[in-house]
C-alpha cells in the first residue's frame, strides 16, 4: 500500500501574496482546516509545506503556505500534487477503501474465474463504478454496490464480484 495519499492538486495562484487554488481530490475538502502540513510533489522532489491559512471558494480550497509570500515563489508549482502521509488520512468506515489501494487489484468472479484487473474508480455521485480491464483486453464497468462487489481483500489483493445480468453485454 502507498504511504502517501493525494489530497489535492495546485490549479493556479490566487492573488499576489503566495496563495494557491487547490482542486481537492479528497471527499471532504473541509479536512484542509485540520491539516497543518502537506507534502508538495514536484516530480523531482517532495517538499514539506506548513499550511498557514485555509479559505474556500466555490469548489476550490485556497491555501497559504508558510514561507511563500509572493506569486513568483509559488507559481512554478501549478499542476503539482499535494500529498499527506497515511497516518493523517481520514478514518474510513466499514466497506470503505482508498482508491489508490484498489487500483491494480485482481478482480475475480464469485465462481473463482479471474475477470481482470481494476484500473480505475469512477465517482458518479450515486455509487462508485469500478473500471476493470478484462483478461481478453476489453473493459467492463462494474457498479460498486453490495449486489455486485462481494468482497475486497487488500491482503490477498483481490476483489470478488458477482456478475449481474447485463454487465457484460
C-alpha positions as CSV (number, residue, x, y, z in Angstrom):
1,X,0.0,0.0,0.0
2,X,1.1,3.5,-0.7
3,X,2.1,5.6,2.3
4,X,1.4,8.9,0.6
5,X,-2.2,9.9,-0.4
6,X,-3.1,12.8,-2.7
7,X,-5.4,15.3,-1.2
8,X,-5.3,18.0,-3.9
9,X,-3.7,19.5,-7.0
10,X,-2.5,23.1,-7.2
11,X,-4.5,24.5,-10.1
12,X,-3.4,28.1,-10.1
13,X,-2.2,31.0,-8.0
14,X,-4.6,33.2,-6.1
15,X,-3.6,36.9,-5.7
16,X,0.0,38.0,-5.4
17,X,0.8,37.1,-1.8
18,X,1.7,33.4,-2.4
19,X,-1.8,31.8,-2.1
20,X,-2.8,29.0,-4.4
21,X,-6.1,27.5,-5.5
22,X,-6.2,23.8,-4.9
23,X,-8.6,21.3,-6.5
24,X,-9.3,18.9,-3.7
25,X,-9.1,15.2,-4.5
26,X,-10.5,14.1,-1.2
27,X,-14.2,13.5,-0.5
28,X,-14.2,16.1,2.3
29,X,-12.5,19.4,1.4
30,X,-13.2,20.8,4.9
31,X,-10.5,18.4,6.1
32,X,-7.9,21.0,5.0
33,X,-8.9,23.1,8.1
34,X,-7.4,20.3,10.2
35,X,-4.2,19.8,8.2
36,X,-1.1,21.5,9.5
37,X,1.2,20.3,6.7
38,X,1.2,18.7,3.3
39,X,3.9,17.3,1.0
40,X,4.3,19.0,-2.4
41,X,5.4,16.5,-5.1
42,X,7.3,18.5,-7.7
43,X,8.0,15.4,-9.8
44,X,11.7,15.6,-8.8
45,X,11.4,16.0,-5.1
46,X,9.0,16.2,-2.2
47,X,8.8,19.4,-0.2
48,X,7.2,19.6,3.2
49,X,4.9,22.6,3.4
50,X,3.3,24.1,6.5
51,X,-0.2,25.4,6.0
52,X,-0.6,28.9,7.3
53,X,-4.1,29.7,6.0
54,X,-7.2,28.0,4.5
55,X,-10.1,29.5,2.7
56,X,-12.8,28.1,0.5
57,X,-14.1,29.5,-2.8
58,X,-16.7,27.5,-4.8
59,X,-15.3,24.0,-5.3
60,X,-11.7,25.1,-4.6
61,X,-9.6,25.4,-1.5
62,X,-7.3,28.4,-1.2
63,X,-4.1,27.6,0.7
64,X,-1.3,29.8,2.0
65,X,2.0,28.1,2.9
66,X,4.4,29.4,5.5
67,X,7.5,31.0,3.8
68,X,5.9,31.5,0.4
69,X,4.8,35.2,0.3
70,X,4.7,36.1,-3.3
71,X,3.2,34.8,-6.5
72,X,6.7,34.4,-8.0
73,X,7.7,31.9,-5.3
74,X,4.7,29.6,-5.7
75,X,3.5,29.8,-9.4
76,X,6.1,27.2,-10.5
77,X,4.1,24.6,-8.6
78,X,0.9,24.8,-10.7
79,X,-0.3,21.3,-11.6
80,X,1.6,19.7,-8.8
81,X,0.1,17.2,-6.3
82,X,-0.3,17.8,-2.6
83,X,0.1,14.7,-0.5
84,X,-0.3,13.6,3.1
85,X,1.0,10.6,4.9
86,X,-1.4,7.7,5.6
87,X,-1.5,8.5,9.3
88,X,-3.0,11.9,8.6
89,X,-5.8,10.4,6.4
90,X,-9.4,10.5,7.3
91,X,-10.6,7.3,9.1
92,X,-12.5,5.0,6.8
93,X,-15.8,3.5,7.6
94,X,-16.7,-0.2,7.1
95,X,-16.5,-1.3,3.5
96,X,-14.6,1.9,2.5
97,X,-11.2,1.9,0.9
98,X,-8.8,4.5,-0.5
99,X,-8.9,4.4,-4.3
100,X,-5.1,4.1,-4.5
101,X,-5.4,0.8,-2.6
102,X,-7.9,-0.6,-5.1
103,X,-6.1,0.2,-8.3
104,X,-4.2,-2.9,-9.6
105,X,-6.2,-5.4,-7.6
106,X,-7.1,-8.7,-9.3
107,X,-10.9,-8.9,-10.0
108,X,-12.3,-12.4,-9.6
109,X,-15.8,-13.7,-10.2
110,X,-17.7,-15.4,-7.4
111,X,-17.2,-18.7,-9.3
112,X,-13.4,-18.3,-9.0
113,X,-12.7,-17.3,-12.6
114,X,-10.3,-14.3,-13.0
115,X,-12.1,-11.4,-14.7
116,X,-9.2,-8.9,-14.9
117,X,-7.6,-6.0,-13.1
118,X,-9.2,-3.0,-11.5
119,X,-7.8,0.0,-13.4
120,X,-9.9,3.0,-12.2
121,X,-12.6,4.0,-9.8
122,X,-15.1,6.5,-11.2
123,X,-17.0,8.7,-8.8
124,X,-20.6,9.1,-10.1
125,X,-22.4,10.6,-7.1
126,X,-24.8,7.7,-6.6
127,X,-22.2,5.0,-6.3
128,X,-18.7,4.4,-7.4
129,X,-18.0,2.4,-10.6
130,X,-15.0,0.1,-10.9
131,X,-13.3,0.0,-14.3
132,X,-11.9,-3.4,-15.0
133,X,-9.6,-4.4,-17.8
134,X,-10.6,-7.9,-18.5
135,X,-8.1,-10.7,-19.4
136,X,-9.3,-10.6,-23.0
137,X,-8.4,-6.9,-23.2
138,X,-11.9,-5.5,-23.1
139,X,-13.0,-3.1,-20.4
140,X,-16.1,-3.5,-18.2
141,X,-17.7,-1.1,-15.8
142,X,-19.0,-2.6,-12.5
143,X,-21.2,-0.7,-10.0
144,X,-19.6,-0.7,-6.6
145,X,-22.7,-1.9,-4.8
146,X,-23.1,-4.8,-2.4
147,X,-25.0,-6.9,-5.0
148,X,-22.0,-6.7,-7.4
149,X,-18.9,-6.2,-5.3
150,X,-19.0,-9.0,-2.8
151,X,-15.6,-8.6,-1.1
152,X,-12.4,-6.5,-1.2
153,X,-9.4,-8.3,0.3
154,X,-6.4,-5.9,0.4
155,X,-4.1,-8.6,1.8
156,X,-4.9,-11.0,-1.0
157,X,-5.1,-8.1,-3.5
158,X,-8.4,-9.3,-4.8
159,X,-11.9,-8.0,-5.4
160,X,-14.6,-10.7,-5.6
161,X,-17.6,-9.7,-7.8
162,X,-20.9,-11.2,-8.8
163,X,-21.6,-10.6,-12.5
164,X,-25.2,-9.3,-12.5
165,X,-27.2,-9.8,-15.7
166,X,-26.4,-7.4,-18.5
167,X,-23.0,-6.2,-17.2
168,X,-21.0,-8.0,-19.9
169,X,-23.5,-7.2,-22.8
